[in-house]
Amino acid sequence: MENFGEFLKNLRKEKMTQRELAERLEVGYPYISKLENNKEKTPSDLLLYKIAAILEVDKAELFKKANRVPKDVQGLLLENDFVLDTLMKDIEKKEAPRKIRGHKEKIAITNILRTPNITLLINPATGEIVEANESAVDFYKYSLKELRRKRIIDLNILPEAIVKEKMHKAALLNQNFFDFQHRIKSGEVKEVQVFSTPFSIGLEKYLCSTIIPQESESKKNIG
């Protein structure tokens, strides 16, 4: 889907250079470049109106691309109770399936995390730790909040590229068991075996990883 920057660039290229548009808008030339590369937030209402006039584009279309509702339109909506109530009801109808799906996801995740095993729920695309159970908190010595802010790459001492490759294999069910070394909060490195299974809840995809601590070689030799 074409974003605001791409939309503006395509419109502008048909009619003038970035510098010419900047001069007519009375803004700096770099500002136009940043807008077109989505490195600058969308312009003010006044500037959007000016752009629409200069590039001869429908104002409503431009505001839609900017994902904005003009302030004067917002004012009209707030003044008209009937229109606002109707819009809010439509929004609630559209949001209802999303809320139900979210509730079901929470129940499913809660059930998965009830296991006494050390368990992490991971986003296979980003490696982010989505959820963890109490056993994981006890093992890694991080709080639940801290674990949720981490990626599995932050715990694994292997290079990021290798960890991503192994997550990809787990997501495709090409491999489920892995021998890793994980670093806990104290800095100590633990030998672990990880069993990862892909699963989906609604549209969301996860890896459920069970962490099995392994005895170090020194302890085995002592035994």
Secondary structure, 3 states (H helix, E strand, C coil): CCCHHHHHHHHHHCCCCHHHHHHHHCCCHHHHHHHHCCCCCCCCHHHHHHHHHHHCCCHHHHHHHCCCCCHHHHHHHHHCHHHHHHHHHHHHHHHHHHHHHHHHHHHHHHHHCCCCCEEEEECCCCCEEEEECHHHHHHHCCCHHHHHCCEHHHHECCCHHHHHHHHHHHHCCCCCEEEEEEECCCCCEEEEEEEEEEEEECCEEEEEEEEEECCCHHHHHHC
